[in-house]
């Protein structure tokens, strides 16, 4: 049981180290995180329904998860093949595309949720 707790604690420490690494090294992640905090803050200030806040949190979280996966894939590609290769470029472009698609979806979700709430204010 003790060994299991140690392994679990190490897993959490490693995951937190990964999150801190992303924060320290990835400017886009920091920008996305600030946008996430602003969006959630705005959702709370506008007193959106709990379900709408959950959707905003999910959409923003999805963008950040995409950025983390993108960074991980880029690092893996660089490790496996440091030289230029068209497949390596494709992998990096595809993983960056994942972040772009997630970001576009998050903006669309934001428009759908926030615009009616802002219109209600006036």
Biopython code that builds the backbone (N, CA, C, O; Angstrom):
import numpy as np
from Bio.PDB.StructureBuilder import StructureBuilder

atoms = [
    (1, "UNK", "N", (0.818, -1.193, 0.000)),
    (1, "UNK", "CA", (0.000, 0.000, 0.000)),
    (1, "UNK", "C", (0.868, 1.265, 0.000)),
    (1, "UNK", "O", (0.589, 2.231, -0.710)),
    (2, "UNK", "N", (1.911, 1.229, 0.805)),
    (2, "UNK", "CA", (2.814, 2.374, 0.891)),
    (2, "UNK", "C", (3.517, 2.643, -0.436)),
    (2, "UNK", "O", (3.697, 3.787, -0.856)),
    (3, "UNK", "N", (3.904, 1.552, -1.074)),
    (3, "UNK", "CA", (4.588, 1.654, -2.370)),
    (3, "UNK", "C", (3.654, 2.253, -3.422)),
    (3, "UNK", "O", (4.073, 3.054, -4.258)),
    (4, "UNK", "N", (2.384, 1.853, -3.368)),
    (4, "UNK", "CA", (1.382, 2.379, -4.279)),
    (4, "UNK", "C", (1.209, 3.887, -4.076)),
    (4, "UNK", "O", (1.101, 4.640, -5.044)),
    (5, "UNK", "N", (1.184, 4.314, -2.832)),
    (5, "UNK", "CA", (1.061, 5.743, -2.526)),
    (5, "UNK", "C", (2.267, 6.516, -3.057)),
    (5, "UNK", "O", (2.120, 7.613, -3.596)),
    (6, "UNK", "N", (3.460, 5.938, -2.901)),
    (6, "UNK", "CA", (4.680, 6.587, -3.394)),
    (6, "UNK", "C", (4.640, 6.733, -4.909)),
    (6, "UNK", "O", (4.995, 7.783, -5.445)),
    (7, "UNK", "N", (4.207, 5.679, -5.601)),
    (7, "UNK", "CA", (4.123, 5.727, -7.059)),
    (7, "UNK", "C", (3.094, 6.755, -7.508)),
    (7, "UNK", "O", (3.321, 7.493, -8.466)),
    (8, "UNK", "N", (1.964, 6.799, -6.813)),
    (8, "UNK", "CA", (0.913, 7.752, -7.144)),
    (8, "UNK", "C", (1.401, 9.183, -6.921)),
    (8, "UNK", "O", (1.173, 10.058, -7.756)),
    (9, "UNK", "N", (2.065, 9.415, -5.806)),
    (9, "UNK", "CA", (2.603, 10.741, -5.511)),
    (9, "UNK", "C", (3.640, 11.151, -6.553)),
    (9, "UNK", "O", (3.667, 12.305, -6.981)),
    (10, "UNK", "N", (4.493, 10.209, -6.964)),
    (10, "UNK", "CA", (5.480, 10.511, -7.994)),
    (10, "UNK", "C", (4.794, 10.858, -9.316)),
    (10, "UNK", "O", (5.243, 11.757, -10.027)),
    (11, "UNK", "N", (3.722, 10.161, -9.645)),
    (11, "UNK", "CA", (2.976, 10.450, -10.870)),
    (11, "UNK", "C", (2.438, 11.877, -10.853)),
    (11, "UNK", "O", (2.519, 12.589, -11.854)),
    (12, "UNK", "N", (1.888, 12.290, -9.712)),
    (12, "UNK", "CA", (1.375, 13.657, -9.596)),
    (12, "UNK", "C", (2.503, 14.678, -9.694)),
    (12, "UNK", "O", (2.353, 15.708, -10.351)),
    (13, "UNK", "N", (3.629, 14.399, -9.043)),
    (13, "UNK", "CA", (4.775, 15.308, -9.118)),
    (13, "UNK", "C", (5.264, 15.456, -10.555)),
    (13, "UNK", "O", (5.574, 16.561, -11.000)),
    (14, "UNK", "N", (5.331, 14.342, -11.277)),
    (14, "UNK", "CA", (5.779, 14.379, -12.671)),
    (14, "UNK", "C", (4.803, 15.187, -13.533)),
    (14, "UNK", "O", (5.217, 15.977, -14.380)),
    (15, "UNK", "N", (3.517, 14.979, -13.307)),
    (15, "UNK", "CA", (2.507, 15.720, -14.077)),
    (15, "UNK", "C", (2.595, 17.218, -13.788)),
    (15, "UNK", "O", (2.497, 18.037, -14.703)),
    (16, "UNK", "N", (2.776, 17.567, -12.541)),
    (16, "UNK", "CA", (2.905, 18.988, -12.179)),
    (16, "UNK", "C", (4.167, 19.575, -12.790)),
    (16, "UNK", "O", (4.166, 20.719, -13.244)),
    (17, "UNK", "N", (5.250, 18.793, -12.804)),
    (17, "UNK", "CA", (6.483, 19.246, -13.451)),
    (17, "UNK", "C", (6.237, 19.519, -14.931)),
    (17, "UNK", "O", (6.752, 20.493, -15.479)),
    (18, "UNK", "N", (5.451, 18.660, -15.579)),
    (18, "UNK", "CA", (5.119, 18.862, -16.988)),
    (18, "UNK", "C", (4.313, 20.136, -17.200)),
    (18, "UNK", "O", (4.571, 20.882, -18.145)),
    (19, "UNK", "N", (3.350, 20.390, -16.341)),
    (19, "UNK", "CA", (2.544, 21.615, -16.438)),
    (19, "UNK", "C", (3.429, 22.843, -16.236)),
    (19, "UNK", "O", (3.313, 23.824, -16.971)),
    (20, "UNK", "N", (4.306, 22.787, -15.248)),
    (20, "UNK", "CA", (5.216, 23.916, -14.997)),
    (20, "UNK", "C", (6.162, 24.129, -16.178)),
    (20, "UNK", "O", (6.475, 25.266, -16.531)),
    (21, "UNK", "N", (6.614, 23.033, -16.786)),
    (21, "UNK", "CA", (7.481, 23.141, -17.960)),
    (21, "UNK", "C", (6.747, 23.884, -19.082)),
    (21, "UNK", "O", (7.303, 24.793, -19.699)),
    (22, "UNK", "N", (5.521, 23.498, -19.336)),
    (22, "UNK", "CA", (4.727, 24.154, -20.379)),
    (22, "UNK", "C", (4.587, 25.640, -20.061)),
    (22, "UNK", "O", (4.769, 26.493, -20.931)),
    (23, "UNK", "N", (4.262, 25.937, -18.805)),
    (23, "UNK", "CA", (4.100, 27.334, -18.396)),
    (23, "UNK", "C", (5.371, 28.141, -18.611)),
    (23, "UNK", "O", (5.326, 29.267, -19.105)),
    (24, "UNK", "N", (6.496, 27.563, -18.239)),
    (24, "UNK", "CA", (7.769, 28.278, -18.329)),
    (24, "UNK", "C", (8.248, 28.460, -19.761)),
    (24, "UNK", "O", (8.870, 29.472, -20.083)),
    (25, "UNK", "N", (7.964, 27.490, -20.622)),
    (25, "UNK", "CA", (8.600, 27.488, -21.939)),
    (25, "UNK", "C", (7.681, 27.867, -23.100)),
    (25, "UNK", "O", (8.169, 28.203, -24.179)),
    (26, "UNK", "N", (6.391, 27.820, -22.906)),
    (26, "UNK", "CA", (5.472, 28.006, -24.030)),
    (26, "UNK", "C", (4.653, 29.283, -23.882)),
    (26, "UNK", "O", (3.694, 29.333, -23.112)),
    (27, "UNK", "N", (5.041, 30.303, -24.623)),
    (27, "UNK", "CA", (4.347, 31.585, -24.579)),
    (27, "UNK", "C", (2.868, 31.432, -24.939)),
    (27, "UNK", "O", (2.003, 32.022, -24.292)),
    (28, "UNK", "N", (2.585, 30.641, -25.972)),
    (28, "UNK", "CA", (1.194, 30.470, -26.388)),
    (28, "UNK", "C", (0.340, 29.864, -25.283)),
    (28, "UNK", "O", (-0.824, 30.232, -25.124)),
    (29, "UNK", "N", (0.909, 28.938, -24.522)),
    (29, "UNK", "CA", (0.160, 28.349, -23.414)),
    (29, "UNK", "C", (-0.167, 29.409, -22.370)),
    (29, "UNK", "O", (-1.279, 29.445, -21.844)),
    (30, "UNK", "N", (0.792, 30.265, -22.072)),
    (30, "UNK", "CA", (0.534, 31.322, -21.089)),
    (30, "UNK", "C", (-0.572, 32.260, -21.582)),
    (30, "UNK", "O", (-1.432, 32.674, -20.805)),
    (31, "UNK", "N", (-0.545, 32.592, -22.870)),
    (31, "UNK", "CA", (-1.596, 33.446, -23.447)),
    (31, "UNK", "C", (-2.941, 32.736, -23.353)),
    (31, "UNK", "O", (-3.941, 33.340, -22.963)),
    (32, "UNK", "N", (-2.966, 31.463, -23.708)),
    (32, "UNK", "CA", (-4.206, 30.696, -23.646)),
    (32, "UNK", "C", (-4.727, 30.603, -22.215)),
    (32, "UNK", "O", (-5.935, 30.664, -21.986)),
    (33, "UNK", "N", (-3.827, 30.456, -21.264)),
    (33, "UNK", "CA", (-4.232, 30.378, -19.864)),
    (33, "UNK", "C", (-4.856, 31.693, -19.408)),
    (33, "UNK", "O", (-5.876, 31.687, -18.719)),
    (34, "UNK", "N", (-4.255, 32.816, -19.785)),
    (34, "UNK", "CA", (-4.816, 34.120, -19.427)),
    (34, "UNK", "C", (-6.204, 34.285, -20.056)),
    (34, "UNK", "O", (-7.134, 34.753, -19.399)),
    (35, "UNK", "N", (-6.339, 33.905, -21.317)),
    (35, "UNK", "CA", (-7.653, 33.971, -21.986)),
    (35, "UNK", "C", (-8.659, 33.074, -21.269)),
    (35, "UNK", "O", (-9.824, 33.443, -21.116)),
    (36, "UNK", "N", (-8.219, 31.916, -20.838)),
    (36, "UNK", "CA", (-9.078, 30.987, -20.099)),
    (36, "UNK", "C", (-9.578, 31.634, -18.808)),
    (36, "UNK", "O", (-10.773, 31.597, -18.514)),
    (37, "UNK", "N", (-8.673, 32.218, -18.050)),
    (37, "UNK", "CA", (-9.048, 32.871, -16.781)),
    (37, "UNK", "C", (-10.005, 34.026, -17.051)),
    (37, "UNK", "O", (-10.993, 34.191, -16.337)),
    (38, "UNK", "N", (-9.720, 34.822, -18.072)),
    (38, "UNK", "CA", (-10.607, 35.945, -18.413)),
    (38, "UNK", "C", (-11.992, 35.456, -18.829)),
    (38, "UNK", "O", (-13.001, 36.043, -18.436)),
    (39, "UNK", "N", (-12.045, 34.392, -19.617)),
    (39, "UNK", "CA", (-13.332, 33.861, -20.071)),
    (39, "UNK", "C", (-14.140, 33.308, -18.899)),
    (39, "UNK", "O", (-15.337, 33.572, -18.790)),
    (40, "UNK", "N", (-13.500, 32.553, -18.035)),
    (40, "UNK", "CA", (-14.206, 32.007, -16.871)),
    (40, "UNK", "C", (-14.638, 33.138, -15.939)),
    (40, "UNK", "O", (-15.747, 33.119, -15.406)),
    (41, "UNK", "N", (-13.760, 34.121, -15.747)),
    (41, "UNK", "CA", (-14.121, 35.275, -14.922)),
    (41, "UNK", "C", (-15.308, 36.024, -15.495)),
    (41, "UNK", "O", (-16.218, 36.406, -14.759)),
    (42, "UNK", "N", (-15.306, 36.237, -16.802)),
    (42, "UNK", "CA", (-16.422, 36.927, -17.457)),
    (42, "UNK", "C", (-17.708, 36.117, -17.320)),
    (42, "UNK", "O", (-18.779, 36.677, -17.090)),
    (43, "UNK", "N", (-17.598, 34.799, -17.461)),
    (43, "UNK", "CA", (-18.776, 33.930, -17.328)),
    (43, "UNK", "C", (-19.375, 34.045, -15.928)),
    (43, "UNK", "O", (-20.595, 34.066, -15.768)),
    (44, "UNK", "N", (-18.522, 34.118, -14.930)),
    (44, "UNK", "CA", (-18.998, 34.254, -13.543)),
    (44, "UNK", "C", (-19.600, 35.643, -13.321)),
    (44, "UNK", "O", (-20.667, 35.775, -12.723)),
    (45, "UNK", "N", (-18.905, 36.681, -13.809)),
    (45, "UNK", "CA", (-19.416, 38.054, -13.644)),
    (45, "UNK", "C", (-20.749, 38.269, -14.347)),
    (45, "UNK", "O", (-21.609, 38.999, -13.856)),
    (46, "UNK", "N", (-20.912, 37.634, -15.491)),
    (46, "UNK", "CA", (-22.164, 37.757, -16.235)),
    (46, "UNK", "C", (-23.260, 36.858, -15.664)),
    (46, "UNK", "O", (-24.390, 36.844, -16.152)),
    (47, "UNK", "N", (-22.903, 36.112, -14.627)),
    (47, "UNK", "CA", (-23.835, 35.204, -13.955)),
    (47, "UNK", "C", (-24.488, 34.233, -14.936)),
    (47, "UNK", "O", (-25.703, 34.035, -14.937)),
    (48, "UNK", "N", (-23.638, 33.635, -15.770)),
    (48, "UNK", "CA", (-24.134, 32.636, -16.706)),
    (48, "UNK", "C", (-24.601, 31.405, -15.931)),
    (48, "UNK", "O", (-24.236, 31.199, -14.774)),
    (49, "UNK", "N", (-25.412, 30.601, -16.598)),
    (49, "UNK", "CA", (-25.854, 29.339, -15.992)),
    (49, "UNK", "C", (-24.634, 28.459, -15.739)),
    (49, "UNK", "O", (-23.615, 28.562, -16.422)),
    (50, "UNK", "N", (-24.765, 27.608, -14.758)),
    (50, "UNK", "CA", (-23.662, 26.711, -14.416)),
    (50, "UNK", "C", (-23.280, 25.841, -15.619)),
    (50, "UNK", "O", (-22.098, 25.580, -15.838)),
    (51, "UNK", "N", (-24.253, 25.401, -16.385)),
    (51, "UNK", "CA", (-23.954, 24.583, -17.562)),
    (51, "UNK", "C", (-23.152, 25.381, -18.596)),
    (51, "UNK", "O", (-22.269, 24.824, -19.248)),
    (52, "UNK", "N", (-23.445, 26.670, -18.753)),
    (52, "UNK", "CA", (-22.703, 27.512, -19.694)),
    (52, "UNK", "C", (-21.276, 27.744, -19.209)),
    (52, "UNK", "O", (-20.335, 27.749, -20.003)),
    (53, "UNK", "N", (-21.123, 27.935, -17.905)),
    (53, "UNK", "CA", (-19.779, 28.100, -17.339)),
    (53, "UNK", "C", (-18.973, 26.820, -17.563)),
    (53, "UNK", "O", (-17.790, 26.870, -17.900)),
    (54, "UNK", "N", (-19.627, 25.678, -17.373)),
    (54, "UNK", "CA", (-18.944, 24.393, -17.581)),
    (54, "UNK", "C", (-18.490, 24.257, -19.035)),
    (54, "UNK", "O", (-17.400, 23.751, -19.300)),
    (55, "UNK", "N", (-19.314, 24.703, -19.964)),
    (55, "UNK", "CA", (-18.944, 24.622, -21.381)),
    (55, "UNK", "C", (-17.760, 25.539, -21.673)),
    (55, "UNK", "O", (-16.855, 25.166, -22.419)),
    (56, "UNK", "N", (-17.761, 26.731, -21.091)),
    (56, "UNK", "CA", (-16.640, 27.670, -21.260)),
    (56, "UNK", "C", (-15.362, 27.053, -20.684)),
    (56, "UNK", "O", (-14.306, 27.117, -21.313)),
    (57, "UNK", "N", (-15.456, 26.463, -19.503)),
    (57, "UNK", "CA", (-14.292, 25.819, -18.878)),
    (57, "UNK", "C", (-13.792, 24.675, -19.755)),
    (57, "UNK", "O", (-12.588, 24.533, -19.967)),
    (58, "UNK", "N", (-14.708, 23.864, -20.260)),
    (58, "UNK", "CA", (-14.315, 22.734, -21.101)),
    (58, "UNK", "C", (-13.644, 23.202, -22.385)),
    (58, "UNK", "O", (-12.606, 22.667, -22.777)),
    (59, "UNK", "N", (-14.229, 24.196, -23.039)),
    (59, "UNK", "CA", (-13.669, 24.691, -24.304)),
    (59, "UNK", "C", (-12.272, 25.273, -24.086)),
    (59, "UNK", "O", (-11.357, 24.996, -24.861)),
    (60, "UNK", "N", (-12.107, 26.073, -23.040)),
    (60, "UNK", "CA", (-10.793, 26.649, -22.745)),
    (60, "UNK", "C", (-9.785, 25.588, -22.347)),
    (60, "UNK", "O", (-8.621, 25.642, -22.743)),
    (61, "UNK", "N", (-10.240, 24.626, -21.562)),
    (61, "UNK", "CA", (-9.367, 23.536, -21.156)),
    (61, "UNK", "C", (-8.914, 22.707, -22.337)),
    (61, "UNK", "O", (-7.770, 22.255, -22.382)),
    (62, "UNK", "N", (-9.810, 22.504, -23.297)),
    (62, "UNK", "CA", (-9.480, 21.741, -24.493)),
    (62, "UNK", "C", (-8.357, 22.419, -25.288)),
    (62, "UNK", "O", (-7.473, 21.748, -25.821)),
    (63, "UNK", "N", (-8.400, 23.733, -25.361)),
    (63, "UNK", "CA", (-7.337, 24.466, -26.065)),
    (63, "UNK", "C", (-6.000, 24.250, -25.362)),
    (63, "UNK", "O", (-4.985, 23.990, -26.008)),
    (64, "UNK", "N", (-6.006, 24.360, -24.035)),
    (64, "UNK", "CA", (-4.753, 24.188, -23.291)),
    (64, "UNK", "C", (-4.239, 22.750, -23.377)),
    (64, "UNK", "O", (-3.032, 22.533, -23.483)),
    (65, "UNK", "N", (-5.134, 21.778, -23.334)),
    (65, "UNK", "CA", (-4.727, 20.381, -23.495)),
    (65, "UNK", "C", (-4.115, 20.183, -24.883)),
    (65, "UNK", "O", (-3.092, 19.515, -25.031)),
    (66, "UNK", "N", (-4.752, 20.769, -25.892)),
    (66, "UNK", "CA", (-4.206, 20.680, -27.247)),
    (66, "UNK", "C", (-2.806, 21.255, -27.335)),
    (66, "UNK", "O", (-1.934, 20.684, -27.990)),
    (67, "UNK", "N", (-2.592, 22.376, -26.682)),
    (67, "UNK", "CA", (-1.258, 23.001, -26.686)),
    (67, "UNK", "C", (-0.234, 22.113, -25.998)),
    (67, "UNK", "O", (0.912, 22.022, -26.438)),
    (68, "UNK", "N", (-0.642, 21.463, -24.928)),
    (68, "UNK", "CA", (0.279, 20.574, -24.220)),
    (68, "UNK", "C", (0.640, 19.362, -25.086)),
    (68, "UNK", "O", (1.805, 18.970, -25.153)),
    (69, "UNK", "N", (-0.352, 18.777, -25.743)),
    (69, "UNK", "CA", (-0.093, 17.641, -26.627)),
    (69, "UNK", "C", (0.787, 18.088, -27.798)),
    (69, "UNK", "O", (1.709, 17.374, -28.193)),
    (70, "UNK", "N", (0.501, 19.260, -28.345)),
    (70, "UNK", "CA", (1.307, 19.815, -29.439)),
    (70, "UNK", "C", (2.770, 19.945, -29.016)),
    (70, "UNK", "O", (3.673, 19.535, -29.745)),
    (71, "UNK", "N", (2.990, 20.504, -27.862)),
    (71, "UNK", "CA", (4.363, 20.679, -27.372)),
    (71, "UNK", "C", (5.038, 19.323, -27.170)),
    (71, "UNK", "O", (6.198, 19.140, -27.538)),
    (72, "UNK", "N", (4.312, 18.383, -26.588)),
    (72, "UNK", "CA", (4.877, 17.050, -26.376)),
    (72, "UNK", "C", (5.258, 16.378, -27.685)),
    (72, "UNK", "O", (6.326, 15.774, -27.791)),
    (73, "UNK", "N", (4.384, 16.482, -28.684)),
    (73, "UNK", "CA", (4.687, 15.883, -29.988)),
    (73, "UNK", "C", (5.873, 16.573, -30.653)),
    (73, "UNK", "O", (6.720, 15.911, -31.255)),
    (74, "UNK", "N", (5.939, 17.881, -30.550)),
    (74, "UNK", "CA", (7.079, 18.598, -31.139)),
    (74, "UNK", "C", (8.388, 18.160, -30.490)),
    (74, "UNK", "O", (9.387, 17.949, -31.177)),
    (75, "UNK", "N", (8.382, 18.025, -29.178)),
    (75, "UNK", "CA", (9.599, 17.590, -28.476)),
    (75, "UNK", "C", (9.973, 16.159, -28.882)),
    (75, "UNK", "O", (11.146, 15.850, -29.087)),
    (76, "UNK", "N", (8.964, 15.296, -28.995)),
    (76, "UNK", "CA", (9.210, 13.920, -29.385)),
    (76, "UNK", "C", (9.790, 13.838, -30.798)),
    (76, "UNK", "O", (10.738, 13.091, -31.041)),
    (77, "UNK", "N", (9.226, 14.598, -31.714)),
    (77, "UNK", "CA", (9.728, 14.614, -33.089)),
    (77, "UNK", "C", (11.171, 15.109, -33.115)),
    (77, "UNK", "O", (12.011, 14.540, -33.812)),
    (78, "UNK", "N", (11.462, 16.167, -32.359)),
    (78, "UNK", "CA", (12.836, 16.685, -32.311)),
    (78, "UNK", "C", (13.803, 15.661, -31.727)),
    (78, "UNK", "O", (14.958, 15.585, -32.144)),
    (79, "UNK", "N", (13.334, 14.878, -30.767)),
    (79, "UNK", "CA", (14.182, 13.853, -30.157)),
    (79, "UNK", "C", (14.461, 12.722, -31.135)),
    (79, "UNK", "O", (15.596, 12.263, -31.263)),
    (80, "UNK", "N", (13.421, 12.280, -31.820)),
    (80, "UNK", "CA", (13.555, 11.152, -32.743)),
    (80, "UNK", "C", (14.357, 11.528, -33.984)),
    (80, "UNK", "O", (15.192, 10.757, -34.458)),
    (81, "UNK", "N", (14.088, 12.733, -34.504)),
    (81, "UNK", "CA", (14.744, 13.128, -35.751)),
    (81, "UNK", "C", (15.071, 14.618, -35.707)),
    (81, "UNK", "O", (14.263, 15.442, -36.135)),
    (82, "UNK", "N", (16.252, 14.970, -35.191)),
    (82, "UNK", "CA", (16.617, 16.389, -35.090)),
    (82, "UNK", "C", (16.800, 17.082, -36.448)),
    (82, "UNK", "O", (16.688, 18.304, -36.542)),
    (83, "UNK", "N", (17.084, 16.295, -37.502)),
    (83, "UNK", "CA", (17.247, 16.886, -38.827)),
    (83, "UNK", "C", (15.874, 17.143, -39.451)),
    (83, "UNK", "O", (14.869, 16.542, -39.070)),
    (84, "UNK", "N", (15.869, 18.050, -40.414)),
    (84, "UNK", "CA", (14.619, 18.334, -41.117)),
    (84, "UNK", "C", (14.154, 17.107, -41.891)),
    (84, "UNK", "O", (14.940, 16.429, -42.553)),
    (85, "UNK", "N", (12.877, 16.846, -41.792)),
    (85, "UNK", "CA", (12.262, 15.788, -42.577)),
    (85, "UNK", "C", (10.814, 16.206, -42.849)),
    (85, "UNK", "O", (10.149, 16.721, -41.951)),
    (86, "UNK", "N", (10.317, 15.996, -44.069)),
    (86, "UNK", "CA", (8.945, 16.434, -44.369)),
    (86, "UNK", "C", (7.901, 15.782, -43.467)),
    (86, "UNK", "O", (6.890, 16.410, -43.151)),
    (87, "UNK", "N", (8.124, 14.528, -43.044)),
    (87, "UNK", "CA", (7.171, 13.885, -42.144)),
    (87, "UNK", "C", (7.177, 14.566, -40.772)),
    (87, "UNK", "O", (6.131, 14.741, -40.149)),
    (88, "UNK", "N", (8.368, 14.946, -40.317)),
    (88, "UNK", "CA", (8.472, 15.648, -39.033)),
    (88, "UNK", "C", (7.711, 16.968, -39.111)),
    (88, "UNK", "O", (6.988, 17.335, -38.185)),
    (89, "UNK", "N", (7.884, 17.672, -40.222)),
    (89, "UNK", "CA", (7.152, 18.925, -40.419)),
    (89, "UNK", "C", (5.652, 18.676, -40.408)),
    (89, "UNK", "O", (4.899, 19.424, -39.784)),
    (90, "UNK", "N", (5.216, 17.624, -41.098)),
    (90, "UNK", "CA", (3.790, 17.295, -41.148)),
    (90, "UNK", "C", (3.235, 17.022, -39.749)),
    (90, "UNK", "O", (2.162, 17.514, -39.398)),
    (91, "UNK", "N", (3.959, 16.246, -38.959)),
    (91, "UNK", "CA", (3.515, 15.932, -37.600)),
    (91, "UNK", "C", (3.364, 17.215, -36.786)),
    (91, "UNK", "O", (2.363, 17.408, -36.096)),
    (92, "UNK", "N", (4.365, 18.086, -36.875)),
    (92, "UNK", "CA", (4.310, 19.337, -36.129)),
    (92, "UNK", "C", (3.168, 20.224, -36.618)),
    (92, "UNK", "O", (2.471, 20.841, -35.812)),
    (93, "UNK", "N", (2.977, 20.288, -37.926)),
    (93, "UNK", "CA", (1.902, 21.116, -38.482)),
    (93, "UNK", "C", (0.532, 20.578, -38.099)),
    (93, "UNK", "O", (-0.376, 21.346, -37.781)),
    (94, "UNK", "N", (0.384, 19.262, -38.130)),
    (94, "UNK", "CA", (-0.894, 18.651, -37.757)),
    (94, "UNK", "C", (-1.200, 18.914, -36.290)),
    (94, "UNK", "O", (-2.330, 19.259, -35.945)),
    (95, "UNK", "N", (-0.205, 18.754, -35.425)),
    (95, "UNK", "CA", (-0.466, 18.976, -33.996)),
    (95, "UNK", "C", (-0.737, 20.457, -33.714)),
    (95, "UNK", "O", (-1.525, 20.779, -32.824)),
    (96, "UNK", "N", (-0.101, 21.349, -34.453)),
    (96, "UNK", "CA", (-0.424, 22.770, -34.317)),
    (96, "UNK", "C", (-1.832, 23.035, -34.836)),
    (96, "UNK", "O", (-2.547, 23.882, -34.299)),
    (97, "UNK", "N", (-2.228, 22.314, -35.876)),
    (97, "UNK", "CA", (-3.586, 22.439, -36.407)),
    (97, "UNK", "C", (-4.630, 22.020, -35.392)),
    (97, "UNK", "O", (-5.718, 22.595, -35.346)),
    (98, "UNK", "N", (-4.311, 21.024, -34.575)),
    (98, "UNK", "CA", (-5.227, 20.610, -33.508)),
    (98, "UNK", "C", (-5.508, 21.784, -32.578)),
    (98, "UNK", "O", (-6.656, 22.030, -32.207)),
    (99, "UNK", "N", (-4.464, 22.500, -32.206)),
    (99, "UNK", "CA", (-4.628, 23.656, -31.316)),
    (99, "UNK", "C", (-5.448, 24.739, -32.005)),
    (99, "UNK", "O", (-6.310, 25.360, -31.383)),
    (100, "UNK", "N", (-5.183, 24.967, -33.283)),
    (100, "UNK", "CA", (-5.927, 25.980, -34.028)),
    (100, "UNK", "C", (-7.408, 25.626, -34.092)),
    (100, "UNK", "O", (-8.258, 26.483, -33.849)),
    (101, "UNK", "N", (-7.727, 24.382, -34.415)),
    (101, "UNK", "CA", (-9.131, 23.960, -34.487)),
    (101, "UNK", "C", (-9.796, 24.099, -33.115)),
    (101, "UNK", "O", (-10.917, 24.599, -33.021)),
    (102, "UNK", "N", (-9.123, 23.666, -32.063)),
    (102, "UNK", "CA", (-9.675, 23.793, -30.712)),
    (102, "UNK", "C", (-9.902, 25.261, -30.358)),
    (102, "UNK", "O", (-10.902, 25.602, -29.726)),
    (103, "UNK", "N", (-8.980, 26.125, -30.760)),
    (103, "UNK", "CA", (-9.112, 27.564, -30.478)),
    (103, "UNK", "C", (-10.290, 28.160, -31.232)),
    (103, "UNK", "O", (-11.049, 28.950, -30.670)),
    (104, "UNK", "N", (-10.451, 27.791, -32.495)),
    (104, "UNK", "CA", (-11.580, 28.292, -33.289)),
    (104, "UNK", "C", (-12.895, 27.829, -32.662)),
    (104, "UNK", "O", (-13.836, 28.613, -32.536)),
    (105, "UNK", "N", (-12.959, 26.564, -32.272)),
    (105, "UNK", "CA", (-14.165, 26.054, -31.620)),
    (105, "UNK", "C", (-14.442, 26.794, -30.315)),
    (105, "UNK", "O", (-15.593, 27.109, -30.011)),
    (106, "UNK", "N", (-13.393, 27.074, -29.543)),
    (106, "UNK", "CA", (-13.570, 27.799, -28.284)),
    (106, "UNK", "C", (-14.106, 29.204, -28.542)),
    (106, "UNK", "O", (-14.958, 29.686, -27.795)),
    (107, "UNK", "N", (-13.619, 29.861, -29.584)),
    (107, "UNK", "CA", (-14.117, 31.201, -29.924)),
    (107, "UNK", "C", (-15.585, 31.122, -30.345)),
    (107, "UNK", "O", (-16.392, 31.955, -29.932)),
    (108, "UNK", "N", (-15.931, 30.136, -31.154)),
    (108, "UNK", "CA", (-17.330, 29.983, -31.584)),
    (108, "UNK", "C", (-18.229, 29.728, -30.369)),
    (108, "UNK", "O", (-19.297, 30.327, -30.243)),
    (109, "UNK", "N", (-17.791, 28.844, -29.487)),
    (109, "UNK", "CA", (-18.550, 28.585, -28.266)),
    (109, "UNK", "C", (-18.677, 29.859, -27.441)),
    (109, "UNK", "O", (-19.744, 30.151, -26.901)),
    (110, "UNK", "N", (-17.584, 30.616, -27.345)),
    (110, "UNK", "CA", (-17.623, 31.883, -26.610)),
    (110, "UNK", "C", (-18.635, 32.847, -27.202)),
    (110, "UNK", "O", (-19.383, 33.495, -26.469)),
    (111, "UNK", "N", (-18.664, 32.944, -28.509)),
    (111, "UNK", "CA", (-19.633, 33.836, -29.172)),
    (111, "UNK", "C", (-21.055, 33.378, -28.869)),
    (111, "UNK", "O", (-21.911, 34.187, -28.509)),
    (112, "UNK", "N", (-21.304, 32.084, -29.014)),
    (112, "UNK", "CA", (-22.646, 31.543, -28.774)),
    (112, "UNK", "C", (-23.098, 31.806, -27.336)),
    (112, "UNK", "O", (-24.267, 32.112, -27.103)),
    (113, "UNK", "N", (-22.197, 31.690, -26.389)),
    (113, "UNK", "CA", (-22.569, 31.835, -24.987)),
    (113, "UNK", "C", (-22.536, 33.285, -24.522)),
    (113, "UNK", "O", (-23.442, 33.731, -23.819)),
    (114, "UNK", "N", (-21.493, 34.028, -24.911)),
    (114, "UNK", "CA", (-21.325, 35.369, -24.362)),
    (114, "UNK", "C", (-22.162, 36.447, -25.044)),
    (114, "UNK", "O", (-22.656, 37.355, -24.376)),
    (115, "UNK", "N", (-22.327, 36.361, -26.353)),
    (115, "UNK", "CA", (-23.053, 37.429, -27.055)),
    (115, "UNK", "C", (-24.469, 37.615, -26.517)),
    (115, "UNK", "O", (-24.847, 38.748, -26.219)),
    (116, "UNK", "N", (-25.268, 36.560, -26.380)),
    (116, "UNK", "CA", (-26.612, 36.772, -25.814)),
    (116, "UNK", "C", (-26.570, 37.346, -24.384)),
    (116, "UNK", "O", (-27.398, 38.184, -24.024)),
    (117, "UNK", "N", (-25.618, 36.896, -23.592)),
    (117, "UNK", "CA", (-25.521, 37.406, -22.216)),
    (117, "UNK", "C", (-25.137, 38.883, -22.212)),
    (117, "UNK", "O", (-25.636, 39.646, -21.385)),
    (118, "UNK", "N", (-24.273, 39.288, -23.110)),
    (118, "UNK", "CA", (-23.878, 40.705, -23.191)),
    (118, "UNK", "C", (-25.028, 41.536, -23.728)),
    (118, "UNK", "O", (-25.268, 42.643, -23.247)),
    (119, "UNK", "N", (-25.735, 41.026, -24.708)),
    (119, "UNK", "CA", (-26.901, 41.752, -25.257)),
    (119, "UNK", "C", (-27.946, 41.969, -24.181)),
    (119, "UNK", "O", (-28.586, 43.020, -24.139)),
    (120, "UNK", "N", (-28.125, 40.993, -23.315)),
    (120, "UNK", "CA", (-29.100, 41.094, -22.199)),
    (120, "UNK", "C", (-28.757, 42.266, -21.274)),
    (120, "UNK", "O", (-29.653, 42.853, -20.667)),
    (121, "UNK", "N", (-27.495, 42.603, -21.163)),
    (121, "UNK", "CA", (-27.088, 43.699, -20.281)),
    (121, "UNK", "C", (-27.627, 45.036, -20.765)),
    (121, "UNK", "O", (-27.836, 45.945, -19.963)),
    (122, "UNK", "N", (-27.854, 45.165, -22.065)),
    (122, "UNK", "CA", (-28.278, 46.424, -22.635)),
    (122, "UNK", "C", (-29.704, 46.334, -22.988)),
    (122, "UNK", "O", (-30.278, 47.300, -23.491)),
]
sb = StructureBuilder()
sb.init_structure("model")
sb.init_model(0)
sb.init_chain("A")
sb.init_seg("    ")
for serial, (resi, resn, name, xyz) in enumerate(atoms, 1):
    if name == "N":
        sb.init_residue(resn, " ", resi, " ")
    sb.init_atom(name, np.array(xyz, "f"), 0.0, 1.0, " ", f" {name:<3s}", serial, name[0])
structure = sb.get_structure()
